[in-house]
Amino acid sequence: MNYPNRVIKKKEKDKKIVEAVQEQLRKRGITDVEVDGDFGSETEGGVKLFQTLHRDIHNRALEADGEVGPLTWESLFEIQIPVVAMTENDLLRETLSVAQSQVGMMEKPSGSNRGKEVESYQARVGIPAGTFWCAAFVYFCFDEAAKKLGVVNPLVKTGGCLDHWNRSKAAKIKAKDARDNPNLVKPGNVFIIDHGGGHGHTGIVKRVEGGRLITIEGNSNPNGSSNGIGVFELDIRKVSLPSLKGFLDYQ
């Protein structure tokens, strides 16, 4: 059965979808779940048990929240939601090419928020050397792509992640909507994370695989933390990330 592009959880009204989930839970060994089309506490508990006992199709732990989102759906039905790996938009495609060319660039010295390349990102948005530079990296990639194509860079010229979100005129995909339907997120979208207190992190989506995001990020680390030491291609983020504010779509 195809993923219905929304999270299936308690009080779901589509009985056929709930029955399909219940039947699959029983097929996968959660035999005390009744197939009645009612996503109540019993089914929620069955989903939590399944999530505890199984991993996603990439062998990573599932979140035991009792909700059937894209990652749990893939594991439960033993299918893969189609990968979104390409964009037909020239600016986004060229931006991803620029971002990919920067992967492996490291601060000099490490942990300083400095170095020739880093300072070129920072200068592009007019922020001082030695300051956080993830948003500057995103702007730089779009700016280089826009120059090559002879078009105007549509991004807000800022070194602030949340400032970018607040002032951007791009289409905004809110985190909740992306969580329910990962197909809304496309390669070239800019993700914004809100850590609270005015702090955030940002990067560019390279590929979408169900509920997983492959990203290219500046000022990060191999574990995805902010204020990191270089530019990395990461395969660790999910659309269900609690601190995710959303995505900016410049198509």
C-alpha positions in Angstrom: 0.0 0.0 0.0 1.3 3.5 -0.9 2.1 6.0 1.9 -0.9 8.3 2.2 1.3 11.4 2.6 0.3 12.1 6.1 1.1 10.7 9.6 -1.4 8.0 10.6 -2.2 8.3 14.3 -4.8 8.1 17.0 -8.3 9.2 15.8 -7.5 8.6 12.1 -10.8 8.7 10.2 -9.8 6.6 7.1 -10.8 3.1 8.3 -9.3 1.4 5.3 -5.8 2.9 6.0 -6.1 2.0 9.7 -7.2 -1.6 8.8 -4.2 -1.9 6.5 -1.9 -0.8 9.3 -3.5 -3.2 11.8 -3.3 -6.1 9.3 0.4 -5.4 8.7 1.1 -5.1 12.4 -0.4 -8.6 12.9 1.5 -9.9 9.9 4.7 -8.6 11.4 4.1 -10.3 14.7 2.0 -7.8 16.8 -0.8 -10.3 17.1 -2.8 -8.7 19.8 -3.9 -5.8 17.5 -7.5 -6.1 16.4 -8.3 -5.3 12.8 -11.3 -3.0 13.3 -10.4 0.2 11.5 -10.2 2.1 14.8 -6.8 3.7 15.6 -7.3 3.8 19.4 -5.0 3.0 22.3 -4.6 -0.6 21.4 -3.3 0.2 17.9 -1.2 3.0 19.2 0.4 0.6 21.6 0.9 -2.0 18.8 2.7 0.7 16.7 4.9 1.6 19.6 5.8 -2.0 20.2 6.6 -2.5 16.5 8.8 0.7 16.5 10.6 -0.7 19.6 11.3 -4.0 18.0 12.2 -2.9 14.5 14.4 -0.4 12.7 13.9 1.7 9.6 14.9 0.4 6.2 18.3 2.0 6.6 18.8 0.1 9.9 18.3 3.1 12.2 16.2 3.2 15.3 12.6 4.2 14.9 11.0 6.7 17.2 8.5 4.8 19.4 5.8 7.5 19.3 2.9 5.3 18.3 2.4 7.2 15.0 2.9 5.8 11.5 5.0 8.4 9.7 7.0 7.8 6.5 9.9 5.9 8.2 7.6 3.6 10.2 5.4 3.1 7.1 8.4 2.0 5.1 9.5 -0.4 7.8 6.0 -1.8 8.5 5.1 -2.4 4.9 8.6 -3.3 3.8 8.6 -0.8 1.0 10.6 2.4 0.1 8.9 5.7 -0.5 10.2 7.0 -3.8 13.4 9.0 -3.5 13.2 12.7 -4.6 16.8 13.2 -6.0 16.5 15.7 -8.8 15.2 19.2 -9.4 14.3 20.7 -12.8 14.9 24.3 -11.5 18.1 25.7 -13.0 19.0 27.8 -10.0 18.5 25.1 -7.5 20.4 22.5 -9.6 23.3 24.9 -10.0 23.2 25.8 -6.3 23.5 22.2 -5.4 26.5 21.8 -7.7 28.2 24.8 -6.0 27.4 23.4 -2.5 28.7 19.9 -3.5 32.0 21.5 -4.7 32.5 22.9 -1.2 32.1 19.7 0.7 35.2 18.9 2.6 36.2 22.5 3.2 37.4 23.0 6.8 38.0 26.0 9.0 41.6 27.1 9.6 42.3 26.7 12.4 39.6 24.2 13.3 37.0 25.7 15.6 37.8 29.3 14.8 35.1 30.2 12.3 37.9 31.4 10.1 39.9 30.4 7.1 40.1 31.7 3.5 37.0 29.9 2.3 35.0 30.6 5.4 35.8 34.3 5.3 34.7 34.4 1.7 31.3 33.1 2.8 31.1 35.6 5.6 32.1 38.5 3.4 29.4 37.6 0.9 26.7 38.6 3.5 28.8 41.3 5.2 29.4 39.6 8.6 32.8 39.7 10.4 35.3 36.9 10.2 35.1 34.6 13.2 31.3 34.6 13.4 28.8 31.7 12.8 28.6 31.1 9.0 26.0 28.4 8.1 23.6 31.0 6.7 26.4 32.7 4.9 27.4 29.4 3.3 23.8 28.9 2.0 23.8 32.5 0.6 27.2 32.0 -1.0 26.1 28.8 -2.9 22.9 30.5 -4.2 24.9 33.7 -5.1 27.5 31.8 -7.1 24.8 29.9 -8.9 22.9 33.1 -9.7 26.0 34.7 -11.1 26.7 31.8 -13.3 23.2 31.8 -14.7 23.0 35.6 -15.0 20.0 35.9 -12.7 19.2 37.7 -9.4 20.0 35.8 -6.2 16.5 35.6 -4.5 17.9 34.9 -1.0 17.9 37.4 1.9 21.4 38.7 2.3 21.9 37.7 6.0 24.1 35.7 8.3 21.1 34.9 10.5 19.2 31.6 10.1 16.0 32.8 11.7 16.4 36.2 10.1 16.5 34.4 6.7 13.3 32.6 7.6 11.5 35.7 8.8 12.4 37.9 5.9 12.4 35.4 3.0 9.8 35.8 0.3 10.2 32.1 -0.8 7.4 29.6 -0.4 7.6 28.3 3.2 7.0 24.6 4.0 6.3 24.4 7.7 7.8 21.6 9.7 4.5 20.0 10.5 3.4 19.8 6.9 6.8 18.4 5.9 6.5 15.8 8.6 3.1 14.7 7.4 4.1 14.7 3.7 7.9 14.5 3.0 7.1 14.8 -0.7 6.6 18.5 -0.2 10.4 18.8 0.4 12.5 19.0 -2.8 16.2 19.1 -3.6 17.5 22.6 -3.3 15.2 23.6 -0.5 16.8 25.5 2.4 16.1 24.0 5.8 15.9 26.1 9.0 16.4 24.8 12.5 15.4 26.8 15.5 17.4 26.1 18.6 15.6 28.7 20.6 16.9 32.0 22.1 17.4 33.4 18.6 19.9 30.7 17.6 19.5 28.4 14.6 21.2 26.3 11.9 20.6 26.0 8.2 21.7 24.1 5.1 20.6 22.9 1.7 18.6 19.7 1.0 20.4 17.5 -1.6 18.0 14.6 -1.6 14.8 13.4 0.1 14.4 9.7 1.0 11.0 9.2 2.6 11.4 10.8 6.0 15.1 11.2 5.7 17.1 14.2 4.4 20.5 14.2 2.7 21.8 17.7 3.3 24.9 19.9 2.6 25.7 22.1 5.5 28.3 24.7 6.3 29.6 25.4 9.9 28.6 21.9 10.9 30.1 18.6 12.0 29.8 14.9 11.0 27.1 14.6 13.8 25.2 17.6 12.4 25.8 20.0 15.3 25.8 23.7 14.6 28.8 26.0 14.9 30.9 23.1 13.5 34.2 23.0 11.7 33.5 22.6 8.0 31.2 21.8 5.1 29.7 18.4 5.2 27.3 16.2 3.3 25.1 14.6 6.0 22.8 11.7 6.1 21.4 12.1 9.6 18.4 14.4 9.5 14.7 13.6 9.5 11.7 15.7 8.6 10.5 14.8 12.1 13.3 16.7 13.8 11.7 18.5 16.7 13.7 21.7 16.3 13.0 22.0 12.6 11.2 25.2 11.7 10.7 24.4 8.1 11.9 24.7 4.5 12.3 27.6 2.1 11.4 26.8 -1.5 13.0 29.1 -4.0 11.7 27.4 -7.1 
